[in-house]
């Protein structure tokens, strides 16, 4: 007999996970994505299935991707880490992000929960201001 309470908790978790407005990832210590929320898939332009066959090294710009193994070691040692990176969308757009990562237990293994908040660069803010003030 299925555990209805367990199923409901699982569904509640995924509803919350997919309601987060920041791109949210769970990956193992080898750098393979285990879960991704809807925001991550939408922002990056990939399907969830595509992202689940990838890892952070596939969505970070090359200058940041080469540092991922070192970041994973630091997160594992200190249990959490906040750092900046640049995500690359499926169509090649660069998205500056601040990533807050933390060691968690996920499905009976250690994993890393990473929440990537999109950063507005000074240039983007200036451009937005310029566009807004010159609309009329």
GROMACS elastic network, one bead per residue, 0.5 to 0.9 nm:
[ bonds ]
;  ai    aj funct       b0    kb
    1     4     6  0.86889   500
    2     5     6  0.89057   500
    2     6     6  0.84072   500
    2     7     6  0.79286   500
    3     6     6  0.52719   500
    3     7     6  0.62085   500
    3     8     6  0.86819   500
    4     7     6  0.50085   500
    4     8     6  0.60930   500
    4     9     6  0.85973   500
    5     8     6  0.51042   500
    5     9     6  0.62028   500
    5    10     6  0.86289   500
    6     9     6  0.51007   500
    6    10     6  0.61702   500
    6    11     6  0.86208   500
    7    10     6  0.50855   500
    7    11     6  0.61809   500
    7    12     6  0.85541   500
    8    11     6  0.50379   500
    8    12     6  0.59992   500
    8    13     6  0.84992   500
    9    13     6  0.60666   500
    9    14     6  0.86472   500
   10    13     6  0.51239   500
   10    14     6  0.63219   500
   10    15     6  0.86644   500
   11    14     6  0.51962   500
   11    15     6  0.61291   500
   11    16     6  0.86540   500
   12    15     6  0.51247   500
   12    16     6  0.62833   500
   12    17     6  0.85521   500
   13    16     6  0.52169   500
   13    17     6  0.59938   500
   13    18     6  0.85528   500
   14    18     6  0.59064   500
   14    19     6  0.83295   500
   14    37     6  0.83578   500
   15    18     6  0.53154   500
   15    19     6  0.61627   500
   16    19     6  0.50401   500
   16    20     6  0.66946   500
   17    20     6  0.57675   500
   17    24     6  0.77613   500
   17    36     6  0.85868   500
   17    37     6  0.61202   500
   17    38     6  0.83236   500
   18    21     6  0.81273   500
   18    24     6  0.85039   500
   18    36     6  0.83763   500
   18    38     6  0.52935   500
   18    39     6  0.69924   500
   19    22     6  0.88856   500
   19    37     6  0.80319   500
   19    38     6  0.77754   500
   19    39     6  0.79862   500
   20    23     6  0.74500   500
   20    24     6  0.75186   500
   20    37     6  0.76768   500
   20    38     6  0.83740   500
   20    39     6  0.71644   500
   21    24     6  0.85555   500
   21    38     6  0.88530   500
   21    39     6  0.61575   500
   21    40     6  0.88653   500
   21   117     6  0.85387   500
   22    37     6  0.87026   500
   22    39     6  0.63010   500
   22    40     6  0.72653   500
   22   115     6  0.63457   500
   22   116     6  0.58545   500
   22   117     6  0.53185   500
   22   118     6  0.73963   500
   23    36     6  0.77370   500
   23    37     6  0.65531   500
   23    38     6  0.77207   500
   23    39     6  0.50796   500
   23    41     6  0.78328   500
   23    42     6  0.87841   500
   23    43     6  0.74533   500
   23    44     6  0.88705   500
   23   114     6  0.82755   500
   23   115     6  0.58509   500
   23   116     6  0.51253   500
   23   117     6  0.67067   500
   23   118     6  0.82992   500
   24    35     6  0.82966   500
   24    36     6  0.58580   500
   24    37     6  0.55157   500
   24    38     6  0.83914   500
   24    39     6  0.73245   500
   24    40     6  0.60858   500
   24   113     6  0.73615   500
   24   114     6  0.57672   500
   24   116     6  0.62150   500
   24   117     6  0.88203   500
   25    33     6  0.69042   500
   25    34     6  0.76583   500
   25    35     6  0.57903   500
   25    37     6  0.66656   500
   25    40     6  0.75239   500
   25    56     6  0.89407   500
   25   112     6  0.80033   500
   25   113     6  0.58535   500
   25   114     6  0.51835   500
   25   115     6  0.64494   500
   25   116     6  0.81813   500
   26    32     6  0.85098   500
   26    33     6  0.58704   500
   26    34     6  0.54162   500
   26    35     6  0.50049   500
   26    36     6  0.64175   500
   26   104     6  0.89292   500
   26   106     6  0.83824   500
   26   111     6  0.66515   500
   26   112     6  0.55293   500
   26   114     6  0.62881   500
   26   115     6  0.88678   500
   27    30     6  0.78198   500
   27    31     6  0.57524   500
   27    32     6  0.51917   500
   27    34     6  0.50129   500
   27    35     6  0.69210   500
   27    36     6  0.87548   500
   27    55     6  0.72751   500
   27    56     6  0.82469   500
   27   111     6  0.56741   500
   27   112     6  0.53455   500
   27   113     6  0.67614   500
   27   114     6  0.80927   500
   28    31     6  0.54027   500
   28    32     6  0.54863   500
   28    33     6  0.65927   500
   28    34     6  0.67973   500
   28   106     6  0.88770   500
   28   109     6  0.80783   500
   28   110     6  0.68707   500
   28   112     6  0.61268   500
   28   113     6  0.89945   500
   29    32     6  0.75499   500
   29    69     6  0.89102   500
   29    72     6  0.65871   500
   29    73     6  0.83762   500
   29    76     6  0.79927   500
   29   110     6  0.72039   500
   29   111     6  0.58851   500
   29   112     6  0.69124   500
   30    55     6  0.88124   500
   30    69     6  0.81064   500
   30    72     6  0.81566   500
   31    54     6  0.84106   500
   31    55     6  0.53284   500
   31    56     6  0.63970   500
   31    57     6  0.75936   500
   31    68     6  0.80970   500
   31    69     6  0.79051   500
   31    72     6  0.78765   500
   31   112     6  0.88728   500
   32    52     6  0.75774   500
   32    53     6  0.74783   500
   32    54     6  0.61402   500
   32    56     6  0.74771   500
   33    36     6  0.72314   500
   33    51     6  0.70965   500
   33    52     6  0.52925   500
   33    53     6  0.70667   500
   33    54     6  0.61104   500
   33    55     6  0.50445   500
   33    56     6  0.74913   500
   34    52     6  0.62548   500
   34    53     6  0.88292   500
   34    55     6  0.88243   500
   34   111     6  0.86429   500
   35    48     6  0.83754   500
   35    51     6  0.86281   500
   35    52     6  0.67720   500
   36    39     6  0.81948   500
   36    40     6  0.63069   500
   36    41     6  0.71063   500
   36    48     6  0.67294   500
   36    51     6  0.74026   500
   36    52     6  0.73642   500
   37    40     6  0.54979   500
   37    41     6  0.66919   500
   37    42     6  0.88376   500
   37    48     6  0.79472   500
   38    41     6  0.52356   500
   38    42     6  0.60647   500
   38    43     6  0.84732   500
   38    47     6  0.89573   500
   38    48     6  0.76011   500
   39    42     6  0.51016   500
   39    43     6  0.58508   500
   39    44     6  0.83347   500
   40    43     6  0.52693   500
   40    44     6  0.59836   500
   40    45     6  0.82597   500
   40    46     6  0.83795   500
   40    48     6  0.84827   500
   40    51     6  0.89004   500
   40   116     6  0.85326   500
   41    44     6  0.53720   500
   41    45     6  0.58067   500
   41    46     6  0.51704   500
   41    47     6  0.56801   500
   41    48     6  0.57500   500
   41    50     6  0.88389   500
   41    51     6  0.72464   500
   42    45     6  0.51756   500
   42    46     6  0.67520   500
   42    47     6  0.77037   500
   42    48     6  0.88972   500
   43    46     6  0.81179   500
   43    89     6  0.73513   500
   44    47     6  0.87796   500
   44    59     6  0.81071   500
   44    87     6  0.78496   500
   44    88     6  0.70914   500
   44    90     6  0.60343   500
   44    91     6  0.83633   500
   44    93     6  0.86305   500
   44    95     6  0.88377   500
   45    89     6  0.59635   500
   45    90     6  0.53669   500
   45    91     6  0.73501   500
   46    49     6  0.80602   500
   46    50     6  0.60094   500
   46    51     6  0.63748   500
   46    89     6  0.78246   500
   46    90     6  0.62693   500
   47    50     6  0.51617   500
   47    51     6  0.63964   500
   47    52     6  0.86671   500
   48    51     6  0.51113   500
   48    52     6  0.60605   500
   48    53     6  0.87928   500
   49    52     6  0.50753   500
   49    53     6  0.66009   500
   50    53     6  0.54644   500
   50    54     6  0.68909   500
   51    54     6  0.50559   500
   51    55     6  0.72446   500
   51    58     6  0.88122   500
   51    59     6  0.88589   500
   52    55     6  0.74707   500
   54    57     6  0.78338   500
   54    58     6  0.60489   500
   54    59     6  0.81220   500
   55    58     6  0.55522   500
   55    59     6  0.71775   500
   56    59     6  0.54044   500
   56    60     6  0.60451   500
   56    65     6  0.72031   500
   56    68     6  0.73657   500
   56    87     6  0.87959   500
   57    60     6  0.54591   500
   57    61     6  0.79913   500
   57    62     6  0.79945   500
   57    64     6  0.80671   500
   57    66     6  0.74387   500
   57    67     6  0.87896   500
   57    68     6  0.66587   500
   58    61     6  0.81141   500
   58    62     6  0.88398   500
   58    65     6  0.74514   500
   58    87     6  0.89322   500
   58    88     6  0.83851   500
   59    62     6  0.89489   500
   59    65     6  0.79101   500
   59    86     6  0.83197   500
   59    87     6  0.53292   500
   59    88     6  0.52991   500
   59    89     6  0.69733   500
   59    90     6  0.83907   500
   60    63     6  0.79932   500
   60    64     6  0.59137   500
   60    65     6  0.51360   500
   60    66     6  0.88915   500
   60    68     6  0.88658   500
   60    85     6  0.69306   500
   60    86     6  0.56650   500
   60    88     6  0.58149   500
   60    89     6  0.89837   500
   60    94     6  0.89974   500
   61    64     6  0.55139   500
   61    65     6  0.58692   500
   61    66     6  0.87799   500
   61    85     6  0.77227   500
   61    86     6  0.56276   500
   61    87     6  0.58809   500
   61    88     6  0.58879   500
   61    94     6  0.77341   500
   62    66     6  0.62668   500
   62    67     6  0.89561   500
   63    66     6  0.60112   500
   63    67     6  0.75143   500
   63    85     6  0.88803   500
   63    86     6  0.87714   500
   64    67     6  0.54120   500
   64    68     6  0.68780   500
   64    84     6  0.88442   500
   64    85     6  0.60966   500
   64    86     6  0.70665   500
   64    87     6  0.88981   500
   65    68     6  0.54198   500
   65    69     6  0.84925   500
   65    85     6  0.87205   500
   66    69     6  0.74308   500
   66    70     6  0.85391   500
   67    70     6  0.54252   500
   67    71     6  0.63005   500
   67    72     6  0.88530   500
   68    72     6  0.61399   500
   68    73     6  0.86338   500
   69    72     6  0.51610   500
   69    73     6  0.63653   500
   69    74     6  0.87882   500
   70    73     6  0.51297   500
   70    74     6  0.63049   500
   70    75     6  0.86843   500
   71    74     6  0.50631   500
   71    75     6  0.61074   500
   71    76     6  0.85161   500
   71    81     6  0.80521   500
   71    83     6  0.89035   500
   72    75     6  0.50764   500
   72    76     6  0.60574   500
   72    77     6  0.85396   500
   72   112     6  0.82477   500
   73    76     6  0.50978   500
   73    77     6  0.61138   500
   73    78     6  0.85933   500
   74    77     6  0.50575   500
   74    78     6  0.59216   500
   74    79     6  0.77332   500
   74    80     6  0.78109   500
   74    81     6  0.72949   500
   75    78     6  0.53056   500
   75    79     6  0.50150   500
   75    81     6  0.55993   500
   75   101     6  0.70521   500
   75   102     6  0.65868   500
   75   103     6  0.67715   500
   75   112     6  0.79403   500
   76    79     6  0.52351   500
   76    80     6  0.73876   500
   76   102     6  0.82944   500
   76   103     6  0.65288   500
   76   112     6  0.83719   500
   77    80     6  0.81711   500
   78    81     6  0.72814   500
   78   102     6  0.88320   500
   78   103     6  0.87829   500
   79   101     6  0.83237   500
   79   102     6  0.56718   500
   79   103     6  0.51740   500
   79   104     6  0.84817   500
   79   112     6  0.89945   500
   80   100     6  0.74633   500
   80   101     6  0.53967   500
   80   103     6  0.62367   500
   80   112     6  0.87279   500
   81    99     6  0.80441   500
   81   100     6  0.59904   500
   81   101     6  0.52871   500
   81   102     6  0.65425   500
   82    98     6  0.70643   500
   82    99     6  0.55480   500
   82   101     6  0.61930   500
   82   102     6  0.87768   500
   83    97     6  0.85297   500
   83    98     6  0.57452   500
   83    99     6  0.53974   500
   83   100     6  0.67371   500
   83   101     6  0.84446   500
   84    96     6  0.74061   500
   84    97     6  0.57091   500
   84    99     6  0.59014   500
   84   100     6  0.88124   500
   84   116     6  0.88785   500
   84   119     6  0.89596   500
   85    95     6  0.84547   500
   85    96     6  0.60107   500
   85    97     6  0.54106   500
   85    98     6  0.63560   500
   85    99     6  0.71932   500
   85   116     6  0.89089   500
   86    94     6  0.62345   500
   86    95     6  0.53658   500
   86    97     6  0.57225   500
   86    98     6  0.84804   500
   87    93     6  0.81199   500
   87    94     6  0.57742   500
   87    95     6  0.50287   500
   87    96     6  0.63442   500
   87    97     6  0.70008   500
   88    91     6  0.78757   500
   88    92     6  0.55577   500
   88    93     6  0.55448   500
   88    95     6  0.62628   500
   88    96     6  0.88843   500
   89    92     6  0.50603   500
   89    93     6  0.51695   500
   89    94     6  0.65971   500
   89    95     6  0.75805   500
   90    93     6  0.75077   500
   95   118     6  0.67912   500
   95   119     6  0.76739   500
   95   120     6  0.89651   500
   96   117     6  0.85068   500
   96   118     6  0.59761   500
   96   119     6  0.53767   500
   96   120     6  0.74246   500
   96   121     6  0.77260   500
   97   116     6  0.57542   500
   97   117     6  0.52888   500
   97   119     6  0.50319   500
   97   120     6  0.84888   500
   98   115     6  0.81288   500
   98   116     6  0.55688   500
   98   117     6  0.52353   500
   98   118     6  0.65118   500
   98   119     6  0.65277   500
   99   114     6  0.62751   500
   99   115     6  0.55130   500
   99   117     6  0.63301   500
   99   118     6  0.87875   500
  100   113     6  0.81489   500
  100   114     6  0.55591   500
  100   115     6  0.53087   500
  100   116     6  0.65672   500
  100   117     6  0.82681   500
  101   112     6  0.63917   500
  101   113     6  0.54933   500
  101   115     6  0.64454   500
  101   116     6  0.86026   500
  102   111     6  0.83737   500
  102   112     6  0.55227   500
  102   113     6  0.53553   500
  102   114     6  0.65631   500
  103   110     6  0.67356   500
  103   111     6  0.57664   500
  103   113     6  0.63724   500
  103   114     6  0.89409   500
  104   109     6  0.83183   500
  104   110     6  0.58216   500
  104   111     6  0.53298   500
  104   112     6  0.57802   500
  104   113     6  0.64850   500
  105   108     6  0.62613   500
  105   109     6  0.55131   500
  105   111     6  0.59080   500
  105   112     6  0.82283   500
  106   109     6  0.54115   500
  106   110     6  0.61693   500
  106   111     6  0.59855   500
  106   112     6  0.85506   500
  107   110     6  0.82978   500
  107   111     6  0.88640   500
  120   123     6  0.80366   500
  120   124     6  0.60133   500
  120   125     6  0.64024   500
  121   124     6  0.51446   500
  121   125     6  0.62742   500
  121   126     6  0.85459   500
  122   125     6  0.51011   500
  122   126     6  0.60358   500
  122   127     6  0.85288   500
  123   126     6  0.50437   500
  123   127     6  0.60715   500
  123   128     6  0.85382   500
  124   127     6  0.50732   500
  124   128     6  0.60787   500
  124   129     6  0.85280   500
  125   128     6  0.51056   500
  125   129     6  0.61157   500
  125   130     6  0.85411   500
  126   129     6  0.50925   500
  126   130     6  0.60919   500
  126   131     6  0.86145   500
  127   131     6  0.61269   500
  127   132     6  0.85563   500
  128   131     6  0.51234   500
  128   132     6  0.61107   500
  128   133     6  0.85908   500
  129   132     6  0.51315   500
  129   133     6  0.60808   500
  129   134     6  0.85167   500
  130   133     6  0.53125   500
  130   134     6  0.61058   500
  130   135     6  0.86748   500
  131   134     6  0.53308   500
  131   135     6  0.62393   500
  132   135     6  0.55859   500
  132   136     6  0.86364   500
  133   136     6  0.75295   500
